[in-house]
Amino acid sequence: MDQTMPTTHLYVDADSCPVKDEILTYRFEPDVKLVFVMSYAHMMTLPPEVGQVMVDSDKEAVDLHIMNHVKKGDVCVTQDHALASLLLKKGVIALSPRGNRYLEETIEFLLQVRHHSAEKRRRGIRTKGPKPFTAEDRDRFVKELKIILQK
């Protein structure tokens, strides 16, 4: 009887991912397949063992590819709260580049905050952008990714 572990895919929403280098330097277990999904406008050179999917530069093309290919138990690194909310419904572990896991209990709040900020911007009200990305964010991301992939 074959006792091999099922393959877990780690998808990276790579167009605006600030932790690509950290992901590429992590040594993955043989049962983890790394897949970078990016638009043609954000092409990058990757090692041959890393899966690379190129999609059109349409606004949601990367998200659609990821949604059409993830399976329960896979992992996805994304900054996109809307994509994360859909991934959670499919049983996918969604992780932000700042090392925060998206959770069913908090995703609705994140989406509401995003919606309110977008409404303010449409009315001409200036809103704060995200906090600067820090070394602590990178460290938290690497630690959380290791925890997730060691399970």
PEFEN-V485709 format. One line per field, one symbol per residue. psi: psi as a letter, one per 20 degrees, with the letter a starting at -180 (. if undefined). Layout:
psi=???
//
This chain:
psi=ppkqqqpppoponigkoikgghghipoqqhjpppoppqrhikqqpqqhippppprrjqgjgggggghiiqrpirqppqiohggghhghhjkqpppqijjpppqhhihggghgggghghgghhjjppqqaqqqprhhggggggghggggii.
//
